[in-house]
Amino acid sequence: MILTVLALHGGDGHVDLVYFWSAVVMASMPVAVFVVIGFLAVRAYFRRREADGGGEAEPHVQPPS
């Protein structure tokens, strides 16, 4: 059956190359997005664990004198 499909396909190399690269892009884009989101989440986690508390600075309140 595969030989029949290949025989009917025609064997245009340029179209096959376009299909190949479109499949590579379609497979790599979600992986890249999740890697970036994971990197940002881990970086934010470790920034929050810093000694000064990380994150946003809270306003300093002076005790009454």
PDBQT receptor file of N, H, CA, C and O in Angstrom, charges set to zero:
ATOM      1  N   MET A   1       0.827  -1.190   0.000  1.00  0.00    +0.000 N 
ATOM      2  CA  MET A   1       0.000   0.000   0.000  1.00  0.00    +0.000 C 
ATOM      3  C   MET A   1       0.870   1.251   0.000  1.00  0.00    +0.000 C 
ATOM      4  O   MET A   1       0.561   2.221  -0.691  1.00  0.00    +0.000 OA
ATOM      5  N   ILE A   2       1.954   1.234   0.770  1.00  0.00    +0.000 N 
ATOM      6  H   ILE A   2       2.205   0.446   1.331  1.00  0.00    +0.000 HD
ATOM      7  CA  ILE A   2       2.830   2.405   0.804  1.00  0.00    +0.000 C 
ATOM      8  C   ILE A   2       3.468   2.623  -0.565  1.00  0.00    +0.000 C 
ATOM      9  O   ILE A   2       3.628   3.763  -1.003  1.00  0.00    +0.000 OA
ATOM     10  N   LEU A   3       3.828   1.545  -1.235  1.00  0.00    +0.000 N 
ATOM     11  H   LEU A   3       3.698   0.620  -0.880  1.00  0.00    +0.000 HD
ATOM     12  CA  LEU A   3       4.415   1.696  -2.564  1.00  0.00    +0.000 C 
ATOM     13  C   LEU A   3       3.431   2.312  -3.542  1.00  0.00    +0.000 C 
ATOM     14  O   LEU A   3       3.830   3.086  -4.413  1.00  0.00    +0.000 OA
ATOM     15  N   THR A   4       2.168   1.986  -3.414  1.00  0.00    +0.000 N 
ATOM     16  H   THR A   4       1.844   1.358  -2.706  1.00  0.00    +0.000 HD
ATOM     17  CA  THR A   4       1.137   2.569  -4.275  1.00  0.00    +0.000 C 
ATOM     18  C   THR A   4       1.007   4.064  -4.021  1.00  0.00    +0.000 C 
ATOM     19  O   THR A   4       0.904   4.856  -4.958  1.00  0.00    +0.000 OA
ATOM     20  N   VAL A   5       1.012   4.440  -2.759  1.00  0.00    +0.000 N 
ATOM     21  H   VAL A   5       1.096   3.796  -1.998  1.00  0.00    +0.000 HD
ATOM     22  CA  VAL A   5       0.905   5.863  -2.410  1.00  0.00    +0.000 C 
ATOM     23  C   VAL A   5       2.125   6.616  -2.922  1.00  0.00    +0.000 C 
ATOM     24  O   VAL A   5       1.989   7.717  -3.456  1.00  0.00    +0.000 OA
ATOM     25  N   LEU A   6       3.311   6.042  -2.768  1.00  0.00    +0.000 N 
ATOM     26  H   LEU A   6       3.421   5.148  -2.334  1.00  0.00    +0.000 HD
ATOM     27  CA  LEU A   6       4.517   6.691  -3.259  1.00  0.00    +0.000 C 
ATOM     28  C   LEU A   6       4.527   6.804  -4.774  1.00  0.00    +0.000 C 
ATOM     29  O   LEU A   6       5.017   7.792  -5.320  1.00  0.00    +0.000 OA
ATOM     30  N   ALA A   7       3.995   5.809  -5.452  1.00  0.00    +0.000 N 
ATOM     31  H   ALA A   7       3.596   5.006  -5.009  1.00  0.00    +0.000 HD
ATOM     32  CA  ALA A   7       3.945   5.848  -6.913  1.00  0.00    +0.000 C 
ATOM     33  C   ALA A   7       2.975   6.929  -7.389  1.00  0.00    +0.000 C 
ATOM     34  O   ALA A   7       3.232   7.584  -8.400  1.00  0.00    +0.000 OA
ATOM     35  N   LEU A   8       1.875   7.122  -6.681  1.00  0.00    +0.000 N 
ATOM     36  H   LEU A   8       1.667   6.590  -5.860  1.00  0.00    +0.000 HD
ATOM     37  CA  LEU A   8       0.895   8.139  -7.068  1.00  0.00    +0.000 C 
ATOM     38  C   LEU A   8       1.327   9.543  -6.656  1.00  0.00    +0.000 C 
ATOM     39  O   LEU A   8       0.844  10.533  -7.208  1.00  0.00    +0.000 OA
ATOM     40  N   HIS A   9       2.214   9.626  -5.712  1.00  0.00    +0.000 N 
ATOM     41  H   HIS A   9       2.606   8.822  -5.264  1.00  0.00    +0.000 HD
ATOM     42  CA  HIS A   9       2.627  10.923  -5.171  1.00  0.00    +0.000 C 
ATOM     43  C   HIS A   9       3.361  11.752  -6.209  1.00  0.00    +0.000 C 
ATOM     44  O   HIS A   9       3.128  12.958  -6.289  1.00  0.00    +0.000 OA
ATOM     45  N   GLY A  10       4.218  11.169  -6.988  1.00  0.00    +0.000 N 
ATOM     46  H   GLY A  10       4.406  10.189  -6.923  1.00  0.00    +0.000 HD
ATOM     47  CA  GLY A  10       4.923  11.902  -8.014  1.00  0.00    +0.000 C 
ATOM     48  C   GLY A  10       6.361  12.196  -7.656  1.00  0.00    +0.000 C 
ATOM     49  O   GLY A  10       7.191  12.328  -8.556  1.00  0.00    +0.000 OA
ATOM     50  N   GLY A  11       6.694  12.305  -6.380  1.00  0.00    +0.000 N 
ATOM     51  H   GLY A  11       6.020  12.198  -5.649  1.00  0.00    +0.000 HD
ATOM     52  CA  GLY A  11       8.071  12.484  -5.962  1.00  0.00    +0.000 C 
ATOM     53  C   GLY A  11       8.632  13.872  -6.162  1.00  0.00    +0.000 C 
ATOM     54  O   GLY A  11       9.802  14.007  -6.521  1.00  0.00    +0.000 OA
ATOM     55  N   ASP A  12       7.840  14.916  -5.944  1.00  0.00    +0.000 N 
ATOM     56  H   ASP A  12       6.889  14.806  -5.652  1.00  0.00    +0.000 HD
ATOM     57  CA  ASP A  12       8.334  16.290  -6.058  1.00  0.00    +0.000 C 
ATOM     58  C   ASP A  12       9.152  16.623  -4.812  1.00  0.00    +0.000 C 
ATOM     59  O   ASP A  12       8.609  16.717  -3.711  1.00  0.00    +0.000 OA
ATOM     60  N   GLY A  13      10.440  16.797  -4.991  1.00  0.00    +0.000 N 
ATOM     61  H   GLY A  13      10.881  16.720  -5.885  1.00  0.00    +0.000 HD
ATOM     62  CA  GLY A  13      11.345  17.024  -3.870  1.00  0.00    +0.000 C 
ATOM     63  C   GLY A  13      11.121  18.341  -3.157  1.00  0.00    +0.000 C 
ATOM     64  O   GLY A  13      11.303  18.421  -1.943  1.00  0.00    +0.000 OA
ATOM     65  N   HIS A  14      10.728  19.385  -3.892  1.00  0.00    +0.000 N 
ATOM     66  H   HIS A  14      10.580  19.320  -4.879  1.00  0.00    +0.000 HD
ATOM     67  CA  HIS A  14      10.533  20.697  -3.273  1.00  0.00    +0.000 C 
ATOM     68  C   HIS A  14       9.337  20.702  -2.323  1.00  0.00    +0.000 C 
ATOM     69  O   HIS A  14       9.394  21.279  -1.237  1.00  0.00    +0.000 OA
ATOM     70  N   VAL A  15       8.276  20.064  -2.740  1.00  0.00    +0.000 N 
ATOM     71  H   VAL A  15       8.229  19.595  -3.622  1.00  0.00    +0.000 HD
ATOM     72  CA  VAL A  15       7.088  19.992  -1.878  1.00  0.00    +0.000 C 
ATOM     73  C   VAL A  15       7.386  19.144  -0.644  1.00  0.00    +0.000 C 
ATOM     74  O   VAL A  15       6.940  19.471   0.456  1.00  0.00    +0.000 OA
ATOM     75  N   ASP A  16       8.129  18.072  -0.820  1.00  0.00    +0.000 N 
ATOM     76  H   ASP A  16       8.492  17.807  -1.713  1.00  0.00    +0.000 HD
ATOM     77  CA  ASP A  16       8.501  17.248   0.328  1.00  0.00    +0.000 C 
ATOM     78  C   ASP A  16       9.354  18.032   1.316  1.00  0.00    +0.000 C 
ATOM     79  O   ASP A  16       9.212  17.870   2.528  1.00  0.00    +0.000 OA
ATOM     80  N   LEU A  17      10.235  18.877   0.806  1.00  0.00    +0.000 N 
ATOM     81  H   LEU A  17      10.351  19.009  -0.178  1.00  0.00    +0.000 HD
ATOM     82  CA  LEU A  17      11.072  19.698   1.675  1.00  0.00    +0.000 C 
ATOM     83  C   LEU A  17      10.234  20.712   2.446  1.00  0.00    +0.000 C 
ATOM     84  O   LEU A  17      10.484  20.956   3.627  1.00  0.00    +0.000 OA
ATOM     85  N   VAL A  18       9.258  21.293   1.794  1.00  0.00    +0.000 N 
ATOM     86  H   VAL A  18       9.055  21.094   0.835  1.00  0.00    +0.000 HD
ATOM     87  CA  VAL A  18       8.360  22.237   2.476  1.00  0.00    +0.000 C 
ATOM     88  C   VAL A  18       7.557  21.513   3.557  1.00  0.00    +0.000 C 
ATOM     89  O   VAL A  18       7.401  22.030   4.663  1.00  0.00    +0.000 OA
ATOM     90  N   TYR A  19       7.050  20.326   3.245  1.00  0.00    +0.000 N 
ATOM     91  H   TYR A  19       7.177  19.905   2.347  1.00  0.00    +0.000 HD
ATOM     92  CA  TYR A  19       6.310  19.550   4.239  1.00  0.00    +0.000 C 
ATOM     93  C   TYR A  19       7.203  19.174   5.423  1.00  0.00    +0.000 C 
ATOM     94  O   TYR A  19       6.766  19.209   6.573  1.00  0.00    +0.000 OA
ATOM     95  N   PHE A  20       8.438  18.819   5.137  1.00  0.00    +0.000 N 
ATOM     96  H   PHE A  20       8.793  18.790   4.203  1.00  0.00    +0.000 HD
ATOM     97  CA  PHE A  20       9.359  18.441   6.206  1.00  0.00    +0.000 C 
ATOM     98  C   PHE A  20       9.617  19.610   7.146  1.00  0.00    +0.000 C 
ATOM     99  O   PHE A  20       9.501  19.470   8.363  1.00  0.00    +0.000 OA
ATOM    100  N   TRP A  21       9.966  20.766   6.583  1.00  0.00    +0.000 N 
ATOM    101  H   TRP A  21      10.060  20.881   5.594  1.00  0.00    +0.000 HD
ATOM    102  CA  TRP A  21      10.284  21.910   7.442  1.00  0.00    +0.000 C 
ATOM    103  C   TRP A  21       9.050  22.444   8.164  1.00  0.00    +0.000 C 
ATOM    104  O   TRP A  21       9.162  22.935   9.287  1.00  0.00    +0.000 OA
ATOM    105  N   SER A  22       7.891  22.357   7.548  1.00  0.00    +0.000 N 
ATOM    106  H   SER A  22       7.800  21.958   6.636  1.00  0.00    +0.000 HD
ATOM    107  CA  SER A  22       6.680  22.784   8.254  1.00  0.00    +0.000 C 
ATOM    108  C   SER A  22       6.391  21.844   9.423  1.00  0.00    +0.000 C 
ATOM    109  O   SER A  22       5.921  22.291  10.469  1.00  0.00    +0.000 OA
ATOM    110  N   ALA A  23       6.664  20.556   9.261  1.00  0.00    +0.000 N 
ATOM    111  H   ALA A  23       7.045  20.193   8.411  1.00  0.00    +0.000 HD
ATOM    112  CA  ALA A  23       6.483  19.617  10.368  1.00  0.00    +0.000 C 
ATOM    113  C   ALA A  23       7.487  19.880  11.481  1.00  0.00    +0.000 C 
ATOM    114  O   ALA A  23       7.147  19.775  12.659  1.00  0.00    +0.000 OA
ATOM    115  N   VAL A  24       8.722  20.220  11.120  1.00  0.00    +0.000 N 
ATOM    116  H   VAL A  24       8.999  20.305  10.163  1.00  0.00    +0.000 HD
ATOM    117  CA  VAL A  24       9.732  20.538  12.132  1.00  0.00    +0.000 C 
ATOM    118  C   VAL A  24       9.318  21.778  12.924  1.00  0.00    +0.000 C 
ATOM    119  O   VAL A  24       9.424  21.795  14.150  1.00  0.00    +0.000 OA
ATOM    120  N   VAL A  25       8.851  22.803  12.236  1.00  0.00    +0.000 N 
ATOM    121  H   VAL A  25       8.764  22.789  11.240  1.00  0.00    +0.000 HD
ATOM    122  CA  VAL A  25       8.425  24.031  12.916  1.00  0.00    +0.000 C 
ATOM    123  C   VAL A  25       7.208  23.769  13.793  1.00  0.00    +0.000 C 
ATOM    124  O   VAL A  25       7.137  24.251  14.924  1.00  0.00    +0.000 OA
ATOM    125  N   MET A  26       6.257  23.012  13.277  1.00  0.00    +0.000 N 
ATOM    126  H   MET A  26       6.315  22.620  12.358  1.00  0.00    +0.000 HD
ATOM    127  CA  MET A  26       5.056  22.727  14.065  1.00  0.00    +0.000 C 
ATOM    128  C   MET A  26       5.367  21.906  15.310  1.00  0.00    +0.000 C 
ATOM    129  O   MET A  26       4.691  22.055  16.328  1.00  0.00    +0.000 OA
ATOM    130  N   ALA A  27       6.368  21.050  15.246  1.00  0.00    +0.000 N 
ATOM    131  H   ALA A  27       6.917  20.929  14.419  1.00  0.00    +0.000 HD
ATOM    132  CA  ALA A  27       6.730  20.235  16.403  1.00  0.00    +0.000 C 
ATOM    133  C   ALA A  27       7.588  21.015  17.394  1.00  0.00    +0.000 C 
ATOM    134  O   ALA A  27       7.500  20.780  18.599  1.00  0.00    +0.000 OA
ATOM    135  N   SER A  28       8.409  21.931  16.910  1.00  0.00    +0.000 N 
ATOM    136  H   SER A  28       8.481  22.122  15.931  1.00  0.00    +0.000 HD
ATOM    137  CA  SER A  28       9.343  22.627  17.805  1.00  0.00    +0.000 C 
ATOM    138  C   SER A  28       8.740  23.853  18.477  1.00  0.00    +0.000 C 
ATOM    139  O   SER A  28       9.207  24.244  19.546  1.00  0.00    +0.000 OA
ATOM    140  N   MET A  29       7.737  24.462  17.898  1.00  0.00    +0.000 N 
ATOM    141  H   MET A  29       7.358  24.144  17.029  1.00  0.00    +0.000 HD
ATOM    142  CA  MET A  29       7.170  25.670  18.500  1.00  0.00    +0.000 C 
ATOM    143  C   MET A  29       6.531  25.406  19.862  1.00  0.00    +0.000 C 
ATOM    144  O   MET A  29       6.832  26.152  20.794  1.00  0.00    +0.000 OA
ATOM    145  N   PRO A  30       5.676  24.406  20.048  1.00  0.00    +0.000 N 
ATOM    146  CA  PRO A  30       5.129  24.173  21.386  1.00  0.00    +0.000 C 
ATOM    147  C   PRO A  30       6.209  23.796  22.401  1.00  0.00    +0.000 C 
ATOM    148  O   PRO A  30       6.136  24.186  23.566  1.00  0.00    +0.000 OA
ATOM    149  N   VAL A  31       7.202  23.042  21.957  1.00  0.00    +0.000 N 
ATOM    150  H   VAL A  31       7.262  22.725  21.010  1.00  0.00    +0.000 HD
ATOM    151  CA  VAL A  31       8.296  22.680  22.861  1.00  0.00    +0.000 C 
ATOM    152  C   VAL A  31       9.033  23.933  23.304  1.00  0.00    +0.000 C 
ATOM    153  O   VAL A  31       9.332  24.091  24.488  1.00  0.00    +0.000 OA
ATOM    154  N   ALA A  32       9.328  24.825  22.364  1.00  0.00    +0.000 N 
ATOM    155  H   ALA A  32       9.086  24.697  21.402  1.00  0.00    +0.000 HD
ATOM    156  CA  ALA A  32      10.034  26.062  22.694  1.00  0.00    +0.000 C 
ATOM    157  C   ALA A  32       9.212  26.935  23.641  1.00  0.00    +0.000 C 
ATOM    158  O   ALA A  32       9.764  27.531  24.565  1.00  0.00    +0.000 OA
ATOM    159  N   VAL A  33       7.915  27.015  23.421  1.00  0.00    +0.000 N 
ATOM    160  H   VAL A  33       7.466  26.531  22.670  1.00  0.00    +0.000 HD
ATOM    161  CA  VAL A  33       7.058  27.832  24.290  1.00  0.00    +0.000 C 
ATOM    162  C   VAL A  33       7.060  27.279  25.714  1.00  0.00    +0.000 C 
ATOM    163  O   VAL A  33       7.192  28.047  26.667  1.00  0.00    +0.000 OA
ATOM    164  N   PHE A  34       6.918  25.976  25.876  1.00  0.00    +0.000 N 
ATOM    165  H   PHE A  34       6.812  25.353  25.102  1.00  0.00    +0.000 HD
ATOM    166  CA  PHE A  34       6.904  25.400  27.215  1.00  0.00    +0.000 C 
ATOM    167  C   PHE A  34       8.273  25.497  27.889  1.00  0.00    +0.000 C 
ATOM    168  O   PHE A  34       8.342  25.641  29.110  1.00  0.00    +0.000 OA
ATOM    169  N   VAL A  35       9.354  25.420  27.127  1.00  0.00    +0.000 N 
ATOM    170  H   VAL A  35       9.297  25.302  26.136  1.00  0.00    +0.000 HD
ATOM    171  CA  VAL A  35      10.685  25.588  27.718  1.00  0.00    +0.000 C 
ATOM    172  C   VAL A  35      10.856  27.008  28.234  1.00  0.00    +0.000 C 
ATOM    173  O   VAL A  35      11.386  27.206  29.327  1.00  0.00    +0.000 OA
ATOM    174  N   VAL A  36      10.416  28.001  27.468  1.00  0.00    +0.000 N 
ATOM    175  H   VAL A  36       9.985  27.840  26.580  1.00  0.00    +0.000 HD
ATOM    176  CA  VAL A  36      10.529  29.397  27.902  1.00  0.00    +0.000 C 
ATOM    177  C   VAL A  36       9.672  29.641  29.134  1.00  0.00    +0.000 C 
ATOM    178  O   VAL A  36      10.122  30.301  30.070  1.00  0.00    +0.000 OA
ATOM    179  N   ILE A  37       8.452  29.126  29.155  1.00  0.00    +0.000 N 
ATOM    180  H   ILE A  37       8.087  28.589  28.395  1.00  0.00    +0.000 HD
ATOM    181  CA  ILE A  37       7.580  29.304  30.320  1.00  0.00    +0.000 C 
ATOM    182  C   ILE A  37       8.189  28.626  31.542  1.00  0.00    +0.000 C 
ATOM    183  O   ILE A  37       8.155  29.185  32.638  1.00  0.00    +0.000 OA
ATOM    184  N   GLY A  38       8.738  27.440  31.370  1.00  0.00    +0.000 N 
ATOM    185  H   GLY A  38       8.766  26.986  30.480  1.00  0.00    +0.000 HD
ATOM    186  CA  GLY A  38       9.387  26.746  32.484  1.00  0.00    +0.000 C 
ATOM    187  C   GLY A  38      10.601  27.500  32.987  1.00  0.00    +0.000 C 
ATOM    188  O   GLY A  38      10.806  27.604  34.197  1.00  0.00    +0.000 OA
ATOM    189  N   PHE A  39      11.413  28.029  32.077  1.00  0.00    +0.000 N 
ATOM    190  H   PHE A  39      11.247  27.944  31.095  1.00  0.00    +0.000 HD
ATOM    191  CA  PHE A  39      12.586  28.809  32.475  1.00  0.00    +0.000 C 
ATOM    192  C   PHE A  39      12.180  30.041  33.273  1.00  0.00    +0.000 C 
ATOM    193  O   PHE A  39      12.784  30.337  34.304  1.00  0.00    +0.000 OA
ATOM    194  N   LEU A  40      11.165  30.760  32.806  1.00  0.00    +0.000 N 
ATOM    195  H   LEU A  40      10.674  30.519  31.969  1.00  0.00    +0.000 HD
ATOM    196  CA  LEU A  40      10.718  31.957  33.524  1.00  0.00    +0.000 C 
ATOM    197  C   LEU A  40      10.149  31.608  34.895  1.00  0.00    +0.000 C 
ATOM    198  O   LEU A  40      10.362  32.347  35.856  1.00  0.00    +0.000 OA
ATOM    199  N   ALA A  41       9.436  30.503  34.998  1.00  0.00    +0.000 N 
ATOM    200  H   ALA A  41       9.263  29.902  34.218  1.00  0.00    +0.000 HD
ATOM    201  CA  ALA A  41       8.870  30.099  36.287  1.00  0.00    +0.000 C 
ATOM    202  C   ALA A  41       9.961  29.711  37.276  1.00  0.00    +0.000 C 
ATOM    203  O   ALA A  41       9.895  30.087  38.446  1.00  0.00    +0.000 OA
ATOM    204  N   VAL A  42      10.957  28.968  36.826  1.00  0.00    +0.000 N 
ATOM    205  H   VAL A  42      11.010  28.662  35.875  1.00  0.00    +0.000 HD
ATOM    206  CA  VAL A  42      12.051  28.569  37.720  1.00  0.00    +0.000 C 
ATOM    207  C   VAL A  42      12.872  29.785  38.122  1.00  0.00    +0.000 C 
ATOM    208  O   VAL A  42      13.283  29.897  39.277  1.00  0.00    +0.000 OA
ATOM    209  N   ARG A  43      13.115  30.687  37.194  1.00  0.00    +0.000 N 
ATOM    210  H   ARG A  43      12.782  30.595  36.256  1.00  0.00    +0.000 HD
ATOM    211  CA  ARG A  43      13.872  31.898  37.517  1.00  0.00    +0.000 C 
ATOM    212  C   ARG A  43      13.119  32.749  38.537  1.00  0.00    +0.000 C 
ATOM    213  O   ARG A  43      13.734  33.290  39.456  1.00  0.00    +0.000 OA
ATOM    214  N   ALA A  44      11.815  32.877  38.393  1.00  0.00    +0.000 N 
ATOM    215  H   ALA A  44      11.315  32.438  37.646  1.00  0.00    +0.000 HD
ATOM    216  CA  ALA A  44      11.021  33.648  39.355  1.00  0.00    +0.000 C 
ATOM    217  C   ALA A  44      11.010  32.968  40.714  1.00  0.00    +0.000 C 
ATOM    218  O   ALA A  44      11.032  33.647  41.741  1.00  0.00    +0.000 OA
ATOM    219  N   TYR A  45      10.976  31.646  40.742  1.00  0.00    +0.000 N 
ATOM    220  H   TYR A  45      10.958  31.095  39.908  1.00  0.00    +0.000 HD
ATOM    221  CA  TYR A  45      10.991  30.912  42.007  1.00  0.00    +0.000 C 
ATOM    222  C   TYR A  45      12.283  31.179  42.768  1.00  0.00    +0.000 C 
ATOM    223  O   TYR A  45      12.253  31.460  43.966  1.00  0.00    +0.000 OA
ATOM    224  N   PHE A  46      13.408  31.092  42.082  1.00  0.00    +0.000 N 
ATOM    225  H   PHE A  46      13.432  30.863  41.109  1.00  0.00    +0.000 HD
ATOM    226  CA  PHE A  46      14.678  31.294  42.770  1.00  0.00    +0.000 C 
ATOM    227  C   PHE A  46      14.912  32.758  43.127  1.00  0.00    +0.000 C 
ATOM    228  O   PHE A  46      15.617  33.041  44.095  1.00  0.00    +0.000 OA
ATOM    229  N   ARG A  47      14.348  33.681  42.384  1.00  0.00    +0.000 N 
ATOM    230  H   ARG A  47      13.775  33.451  41.598  1.00  0.00    +0.000 HD
ATOM    231  CA  ARG A  47      14.467  35.097  42.765  1.00  0.00    +0.000 C 
ATOM    232  C   ARG A  47      13.667  35.381  44.029  1.00  0.00    +0.000 C 
ATOM    233  O   ARG A  47      14.063  36.224  44.833  1.00  0.00    +0.000 OA
ATOM    234  N   ARG A  48      12.561  34.698  44.211  1.00  0.00    +0.000 N 
ATOM    235  H   ARG A  48      12.239  34.013  43.557  1.00  0.00    +0.000 HD
ATOM    236  CA  ARG A  48      11.751  34.904  45.417  1.00  0.00    +0.000 C 
ATOM    237  C   ARG A  48      12.428  34.340  46.651  1.00  0.00    +0.000 C 
ATOM    238  O   ARG A  48      12.115  34.759  47.765  1.00  0.00    +0.000 OA
ATOM    239  N   ARG A  49      13.363  33.386  46.481  1.00  0.00    +0.000 N 
ATOM    240  H   ARG A  49      13.617  33.045  45.575  1.00  0.00    +0.000 HD
ATOM    241  CA  ARG A  49      14.025  32.760  47.616  1.00  0.00    +0.000 C 
ATOM    242  C   ARG A  49      15.271  33.532  48.060  1.00  0.00    +0.000 C 
ATOM    243  O   ARG A  49      15.976  33.073  48.959  1.00  0.00    +0.000 OA
ATOM    244  N   GLU A  50      15.558  34.675  47.464  1.00  0.00    +0.000 N 
ATOM    245  H   GLU A  50      14.986  35.047  46.733  1.00  0.00    +0.000 HD
ATOM    246  CA  GLU A  50      16.740  35.453  47.833  1.00  0.00    +0.000 C 
ATOM    247  C   GLU A  50      16.630  35.911  49.284  1.00  0.00    +0.000 C 
ATOM    248  O   GLU A  50      15.540  35.944  49.855  1.00  0.00    +0.000 OA
ATOM    249  N   ALA A  51      17.778  36.263  49.874  1.00  0.00    +0.000 N 
ATOM    250  H   ALA A  51      18.663  36.235  49.410  1.00  0.00    +0.000 HD
ATOM    251  CA  ALA A  51      17.823  36.642  51.286  1.00  0.00    +0.000 C 
ATOM    252  C   ALA A  51      17.000  37.888  51.586  1.00  0.00    +0.000 C 
ATOM    253  O   ALA A  51      16.424  38.002  52.668  1.00  0.00    +0.000 OA
ATOM    254  N   ASP A  52      16.938  38.816  50.649  1.00  0.00    +0.000 N 
ATOM    255  H   ASP A  52      17.406  38.724  49.770  1.00  0.00    +0.000 HD
ATOM    256  CA  ASP A  52      16.179  40.048  50.894  1.00  0.00    +0.000 C 
ATOM    257  C   ASP A  52      14.691  39.866  50.636  1.00  0.00    +0.000 C 
ATOM    258  O   ASP A  52      13.931  40.831  50.720  1.00  0.00    +0.000 OA
ATOM    259  N   GLY A  53      14.269  38.671  50.328  1.00  0.00    +0.000 N 
ATOM    260  H   GLY A  53      14.886  37.888  50.260  1.00  0.00    +0.000 HD
ATOM    261  CA  GLY A  53      12.850  38.407  50.107  1.00  0.00    +0.000 C 
ATOM    262  C   GLY A  53      12.490  38.379  48.647  1.00  0.00    +0.000 C 
ATOM    263  O   GLY A  53      11.489  37.772  48.268  1.00  0.00    +0.000 OA
ATOM    264  N   GLY A  54      13.293  39.031  47.811  1.00  0.00    +0.000 N 
ATOM    265  H   GLY A  54      14.106  39.524  48.119  1.00  0.00    +0.000 HD
ATOM    266  CA  GLY A  54      13.010  39.045  46.375  1.00  0.00    +0.000 C 
ATOM    267  C   GLY A  54      11.677  39.686  46.082  1.00  0.00    +0.000 C 
ATOM    268  O   GLY A  54      11.007  40.188  46.985  1.00  0.00    +0.000 OA
ATOM    269  N   GLY A  55      11.304  39.672  44.871  1.00  0.00    +0.000 N 
ATOM    270  H   GLY A  55      11.848  39.264  44.138  1.00  0.00    +0.000 HD
ATOM    271  CA  GLY A  55      10.004  40.220  44.479  1.00  0.00    +0.000 C 
ATOM    272  C   GLY A  55       9.948  41.722  44.659  1.00  0.00    +0.000 C 
ATOM    273  O   GLY A  55      10.966  42.411  44.585  1.00  0.00    +0.000 OA
ATOM    274  N   GLU A  56       8.758  42.214  44.893  1.00  0.00    +0.000 N 
ATOM    275  H   GLU A  56       7.931  41.654  44.953  1.00  0.00    +0.000 HD
ATOM    276  CA  GLU A  56       8.571  43.653  45.021  1.00  0.00    +0.000 C 
ATOM    277  C   GLU A  56       8.943  44.116  46.423  1.00  0.00    +0.000 C 
ATOM    278  O   GLU A  56       8.730  43.407  47.407  1.00  0.00    +0.000 OA
ATOM    279  N   ALA A  57       9.496  45.304  46.492  1.00  0.00    +0.000 N 
ATOM    280  H   ALA A  57       9.668  45.880  45.692  1.00  0.00    +0.000 HD
ATOM    281  CA  ALA A  57       9.877  45.870  47.788  1.00  0.00    +0.000 C 
ATOM    282  C   ALA A  57       8.644  46.448  48.475  1.00  0.00    +0.000 C 
ATOM    283  O   ALA A  57       7.830  47.130  47.853  1.00  0.00    +0.000 OA
ATOM    284  N   GLU A  58       8.524  46.164  49.759  1.00  0.00    +0.000 N 
ATOM    285  H   GLU A  58       9.186  45.609  50.265  1.00  0.00    +0.000 HD
ATOM    286  CA  GLU A  58       7.423  46.717  50.534  1.00  0.00    +0.000 C 
ATOM    287  C   GLU A  58       7.837  48.070  51.077  1.00  0.00    +0.000 C 
ATOM    288  O   GLU A  58       9.023  48.300  51.316  1.00  0.00    +0.000 OA
ATOM    289  N   PRO A  59       6.887  48.970  51.277  1.00  0.00    +0.000 N 
ATOM    290  CA  PRO A  59       7.256  50.293  51.802  1.00  0.00    +0.000 C 
ATOM    291  C   PRO A  59       7.790  50.164  53.236  1.00  0.00    +0.000 C 
ATOM    292  O   PRO A  59       7.252  49.409  54.047  1.00  0.00    +0.000 OA
ATOM    293  N   HIS A  60       8.843  50.907  53.524  1.00  0.00    +0.000 N 
ATOM    294  H   HIS A  60       9.279  51.519  52.865  1.00  0.00    +0.000 HD
ATOM    295  CA  HIS A  60       9.454  50.868  54.841  1.00  0.00    +0.000 C 
ATOM    296  C   HIS A  60       8.695  51.817  55.765  1.00  0.00    +0.000 C 
ATOM    297  O   HIS A  60       8.527  52.996  55.452  1.00  0.00    +0.000 OA
ATOM    298  N   VAL A  61       8.242  51.298  56.898  1.00  0.00    +0.000 N 
ATOM    299  H   VAL A  61       8.379  50.341  57.152  1.00  0.00    +0.000 HD
ATOM    300  CA  VAL A  61       7.507  52.099  57.868  1.00  0.00    +0.000 C 
ATOM    301  C   VAL A  61       8.434  52.372  59.053  1.00  0.00    +0.000 C 
ATOM    302  O   VAL A  61       8.957  51.445  59.671  1.00  0.00    +0.000 OA
ATOM    303  N   GLN A  62       8.631  53.663  59.364  1.00  0.00    +0.000 N 
ATOM    304  H   GLN A  62       8.206  54.416  58.862  1.00  0.00    +0.000 HD
ATOM    305  CA  GLN A  62       9.486  54.014  60.494  1.00  0.00    +0.000 C 
ATOM    306  C   GLN A  62       8.668  53.993  61.778  1.00  0.00    +0.000 C 
ATOM    307  O   GLN A  62       7.518  54.433  61.800  1.00  0.00    +0.000 OA
ATOM    308  N   PRO A  63       9.276  53.473  62.856  1.00  0.00    +0.000 N 
ATOM    309  CA  PRO A  63       8.551  53.471  64.129  1.00  0.00    +0.000 C 
ATOM    310  C   PRO A  63       8.378  54.896  64.653  1.00  0.00    +0.000 C 
ATOM    311  O   PRO A  63       9.208  55.769  64.399  1.00  0.00    +0.000 OA
ATOM    312  N   PRO A  64       7.306  55.114  65.375  1.00  0.00    +0.000 N 
ATOM    313  CA  PRO A  64       7.101  56.477  65.908  1.00  0.00    +0.000 C 
ATOM    314  C   PRO A  64       8.200  56.827  66.908  1.00  0.00    +0.000 C 
ATOM    315  O   PRO A  64       8.654  55.979  67.677  1.00  0.00    +0.000 OA
ATOM    316  N   SER A  65       8.617  58.094  66.882  1.00  0.00    +0.000 N 
ATOM    317  H   SER A  65       8.249  58.782  66.257  1.00  0.00    +0.000 HD
ATOM    318  CA  SER A  65       9.688  58.508  67.790  1.00  0.00    +0.000 C 
ATOM    319  C   SER A  65       9.200  59.163  69.046  1.00  0.00    +0.000 C 
ATOM    320  O   SER A  65      10.005  59.556  69.890  1.00  0.00    +0.000 OA
TER     321      SER A  65
